[in-house]
Amino acid sequence: MNQTPRPSPPLRWQSKAVLLVFLPVLAAHLLLDAGYRLESGDTLRVYIAFGIAAMFGVIVWLVRAATPGGAAAGAIVAASLSLWTPGRRTALWPLAALLVLTLLATRAGRSAKEKLGLAEDKHGRTAAQVMANLGVAALCGVPFSMALVYQHSPVPHLWLVAMTAALAEATADTLSSEIGQVIGGEPRLLTTLRRVPPGTDGAITLAGTLSGCAGAAIVAEVARVALPLNWREAGLAFGAAILGLFLDSLLGEWIERRGWLNNDAVNTLSTLAAALAAVAAMSLLK
């Protein structure tokens, strides 16, 4: 659950790989989706989506939540979510909840984190870090949008639940790390409960874990209110997010500490696990 400000140089290729996995797919799908809507006369929706995305990117950059590249990556995610969930009941609401919660958590106790050498870069998250946290959620919209636009057929809620789970896991991961570093006390490894120094990959604190669970619950509840989700679906998204949160800790302890994966790769796998767990749960409980 540790949020490393920058990936270590030997594993920087993994951050580039995250970008190469998500950016081309999301950009191509965004252009195809927007092009289809423009040809069908749905121009207002496209203009609104890209306008909201531009505003989102500018705000993220102005508050220094991300670098210019990170803000651009966030804008792509916002445009994608806006296109496949247009109107007032949109996936942009849980995305906004994630942004507010993670920004507050990152700024909390910054001086203490700086003394420990754990504070996030003052310029904010890079494009790779943004995609590692949000790329899976945006990717959930691809099958939803393709079916809705090209086949004119309704899509089961499982993709909305998967998207919510990915966003909730990303929120929980950041809050558990950032809050845990400030008020969590001495962290412990999840598997052995052995005490380790702050910032150790995979280490958790009780306060940090509870904060992460609370953040995931907030995002899931915002999604329930904003999107056509019921209580069971929101609960499944929350449960899948918590599963992803603890997987993040295990990956950090077992793999990241050995130098096999960097934080961007771990975050990507954790959000993916949350989304897949949500899809599996929805499929089993039909």
C-alpha positions in Angstrom: 0.0 0.0 0.0 3.0 2.2 0.0 2.9 5.0 -2.6 6.4 5.7 -3.9 6.7 9.2 -5.4 8.9 8.1 -8.2 9.8 4.6 -9.7 13.3 3.5 -9.2 15.5 4.0 -12.4 16.1 0.3 -13.0 12.3 -0.4 -13.3 11.3 2.8 -15.1 10.6 0.6 -18.1 7.6 -0.8 -16.3 6.1 2.7 -16.0 6.6 3.2 -19.7 4.9 -0.2 -20.3 1.9 1.0 -18.3 1.6 4.0 -20.6 2.0 1.8 -23.7 -0.8 -0.5 -22.5 -3.4 2.1 -21.7 -2.7 5.3 -23.6 -3.0 3.9 -27.2 -6.1 1.9 -26.4 -7.9 4.7 -24.7 -6.9 7.3 -27.2 -7.9 5.2 -30.2 -11.2 4.2 -28.6 -11.9 7.8 -27.6 -11.3 9.0 -31.2 -13.5 6.2 -32.7 -16.2 6.8 -30.2 -16.2 10.6 -30.7 -16.0 10.2 -34.5 -19.0 7.9 -34.5 -21.1 10.2 -32.3 -20.1 13.2 -34.5 -21.2 11.3 -37.7 -24.5 10.4 -36.0 -25.2 14.0 -35.1 -24.5 13.6 -31.3 -22.1 16.5 -31.5 -23.2 18.2 -28.2 -22.2 15.2 -26.2 -18.8 15.1 -27.7 -18.2 18.8 -27.1 -19.3 18.5 -23.5 -17.1 15.5 -22.9 -14.0 17.1 -24.3 -14.8 20.4 -22.5 -15.1 18.6 -19.2 -11.9 16.7 -19.8 -10.0 19.8 -20.6 -11.3 21.5 -17.5 -10.5 18.5 -15.4 -6.9 18.4 -16.7 -6.4 22.1 -16.1 -7.7 21.9 -12.5 -5.5 18.9 -11.8 -2.5 20.7 -13.1 -3.3 24.0 -11.3 -3.6 22.3 -7.9 -0.4 20.4 -8.6 -2.0 17.1 -8.3 -0.2 16.0 -11.5 2.5 17.1 -13.9 1.4 18.4 -17.3 1.7 14.9 -18.7 -0.2 13.5 -15.8 -2.9 16.1 -16.2 -3.2 15.2 -19.9 -3.5 11.5 -19.0 -6.2 12.4 -16.5 -8.1 14.4 -19.1 -8.1 11.3 -21.4 -9.7 9.3 -18.6 -12.2 12.0 -17.9 -13.2 12.3 -21.5 -13.6 8.5 -21.8 -15.8 8.3 -18.7 -17.8 11.3 -19.7 -18.6 9.8 -23.2 -19.8 6.4 -22.0 -21.7 7.8 -19.0 -23.0 11.2 -20.2 -25.4 13.5 -18.4 -25.8 14.3 -14.7 -25.5 10.6 -13.6 -22.0 10.2 -14.8 -18.9 8.3 -13.7 -17.2 11.7 -13.4 -18.7 12.0 -9.9 -16.8 9.0 -8.4 -13.7 10.2 -10.3 -14.1 13.6 -8.7 -14.5 12.0 -5.2 -11.2 10.1 -5.9 -9.5 13.3 -6.8 -10.6 15.2 -3.8 -9.9 12.4 -1.3 -6.5 11.6 -2.6 -5.5 15.2 -2.9 -6.4 15.9 0.7 -4.6 12.7 1.9 -1.5 13.6 -0.1 -1.4 17.1 1.4 -2.1 15.9 5.0 1.0 16.0 7.2 3.3 16.9 4.2 6.0 18.3 6.5 6.2 15.0 8.4 6.3 13.0 5.2 9.1 15.2 3.8 11.2 14.5 6.9 10.8 10.8 6.3 11.5 11.2 2.6 8.1 9.8 1.7 6.3 12.9 0.4 5.0 12.9 -3.1 6.7 15.1 -5.7 5.5 18.7 -5.4 4.7 18.7 -9.1 2.2 15.9 -8.6 1.8 12.5 -10.3 3.3 11.6 -13.7 1.3 10.3 -16.6 2.4 6.7 -15.7 1.2 7.1 -12.1 -2.1 8.5 -13.3 -2.7 5.6 -15.7 -1.6 3.1 -13.1 -4.4 4.3 -10.9 -7.1 5.2 -13.4 -6.3 3.3 -16.6 -8.2 0.1 -15.6 -11.3 2.2 -14.6 -11.3 3.9 -18.0 -10.7 0.7 -19.8 -13.9 -0.7 -18.3 -15.8 1.7 -20.5 -14.6 0.3 -23.7 -17.0 -2.7 -23.9 -19.7 -0.6 -22.4 -19.4 2.1 -25.0 -18.9 -0.2 -27.9 -22.0 -2.1 -27.2 -24.0 1.0 -26.5 -22.9 2.9 -29.6 -22.2 0.3 -32.2 -24.8 -2.4 -31.2 -27.4 0.0 -29.7 -27.9 -2.5 -26.9 -27.9 -2.0 -23.1 -24.9 -3.3 -21.2 -25.1 -5.2 -17.9 -24.1 -3.2 -14.9 -21.0 -5.4 -14.3 -18.8 -2.9 -16.2 -20.1 0.0 -14.1 -19.4 -2.1 -11.0 -15.9 -3.0 -12.3 -15.2 0.7 -13.0 -16.3 1.6 -9.5 -14.2 -1.1 -7.9 -11.1 0.1 -9.7 -11.7 3.7 -8.7 -12.4 2.7 -5.1 -9.3 0.5 -4.9 -7.1 3.4 -6.2 -8.6 5.7 -3.6 -8.1 3.2 -0.8 -4.5 2.5 -1.8 -3.6 6.2 -1.7 -5.4 7.0 1.5 -4.1 4.0 3.4 -0.5 4.9 2.4 -0.7 8.7 2.9 -2.8 8.7 6.1 -0.9 5.8 7.5 2.4 7.6 7.1 1.0 10.5 9.2 -1.0 9.0 12.0 -0.6 5.2 11.6 2.4 4.7 13.9 4.9 2.0 13.2 3.8 -0.1 10.2 3.8 -3.9 10.1 4.0 -6.4 7.3 0.6 -8.0 6.5 1.8 -11.6 6.5 4.0 -11.7 9.6 2.9 -8.5 11.5 6.6 -7.8 11.9 7.3 -4.1 12.6 9.2 -2.3 9.7 10.3 1.2 9.0 7.8 3.7 7.5 7.8 3.6 3.7 8.5 -0.2 3.5 6.8 -1.7 0.5 3.8 -3.7 1.5 3.7 -2.4 5.1 0.3 -1.4 6.6 -1.0 0.4 9.7 -4.4 0.1 11.3 -5.2 3.8 10.9 -4.1 3.7 7.2 -6.1 0.6 6.5 -9.2 2.0 8.1 -8.7 5.2 6.2 -8.4 3.3 2.9 -11.6 1.3 3.6 -13.4 4.6 4.4 -12.2 6.1 1.1 -13.3 3.1 -0.9 -16.7 3.2 0.8 -17.1 6.9 0.0 -16.3 6.3 -3.7 -18.6 3.3 -3.9 -21.4 5.3 -2.3 -20.9 8.3 -4.7 -21.1 5.8 -7.6 -24.3 4.3 -6.2 -25.9 7.7 -6.0 -24.6 9.0 -9.3 -24.9 5.9 -11.4 -27.7 3.4 -11.8 -26.2 1.0 -9.1 -28.1 -0.6 -6.3 -26.9 -1.3 -2.8 -25.7 -4.9 -3.7 -23.7 -3.7 -6.7 -22.1 -0.9 -4.7 -21.3 -3.3 -1.9 -19.7 -5.7 -4.4 -17.6 -2.9 -5.8 -16.5 -2.0 -2.3 -15.6 -5.6 -1.4 -13.6 -6.0 -4.6 -11.8 -2.8 -3.9 -10.7 -4.0 -0.4 -9.6 -7.2 -1.9 -7.4 -5.3 -4.4 -6.1 -3.1 -1.5 -4.8 -6.1 0.4 -3.4 -7.7 -2.8 -1.5 -4.4 -3.3 0.1 -4.9 0.1 1.0 -8.5 -0.6 2.5 -7.6 -4.0 4.5 -4.8 -2.3 5.8 -7.2 0.4 6.5 -10.2 -1.8 7.5 -8.7 -5.2 8.1 -5.0 -5.1 10.5 -5.3 -2.1 12.6 -7.7 -4.2 12.9 -5.2 -7.0 10.8 -7.2 -9.5 8.0 -4.7 -9.9 7.8 -0.9 -9.3 4.9 0.9 -7.7 3.2 1.8 -11.0 3.1 -1.9 -12.0 1.8 -2.9 -8.5 -1.0 -0.2 -8.7 -2.0 -1.4 -12.1 -2.3 -5.0 -11.1 -4.2 -4.1 -7.9 -6.8 -2.0 -9.7 -7.1 -4.7 -12.3 -7.6 -7.3 -9.6 -10.4 -5.2 -8.1 -12.1 -4.8 -11.4 -11.9 -8.5 -12.2 -13.1 -9.5 -8.8 -16.1 -7.3 -9.3 -16.9 -8.8 -12.7 -16.5 -12.3 -11.2 -18.8 -11.5 -8.3 -21.4 -10.0 -10.6 -21.3 -13.0 -12.9 -21.7 -15.5 -10.1 -24.6 -13.6 -8.4 -26.8 -13.2 -11.5 
